[in-house]
């Protein structure tokens, strides 16, 4: 379904880049505020992670939460769950899921299948089109 002008889906974020802020962007998602930035040419530290790392963080966080939900439903002693996600300049995205608890090989295989179906994984692997509308502040 294509949105009509002015309508937005219920799930949304807003990124604002004020004049004079360089590349330091404030991202609002509901009541949460995040910051992204790019490395500064003068060597000073960025005020937030870069947007690509934010994208990877969403994938890692969604994976970890989904793994916890699965472990709890199945009564598994997964222990601490760590998800590491990375990408090389020429791709692909790599993901490693580590459990401090011991899991049987069959359970690990099932977990890999579930990881490939998390909500953010599906956005990455089965992307939705992006409809872009450009407006000015008076619109």
Secondary structure, 3 states (H helix, E strand, C coil): CCCCCCCCCCCCCEEECCCCCCCCEEEEECCEEEEECCCCCCCCCCCCECHHHHHHHHHHHHHHHHHHHHHHHHCCCCCCEEEEEEECCCCCEEEEEEECCCCCHHHHHHHHHHHCCCHHHHHHHCCCCCCCCCCCCCC
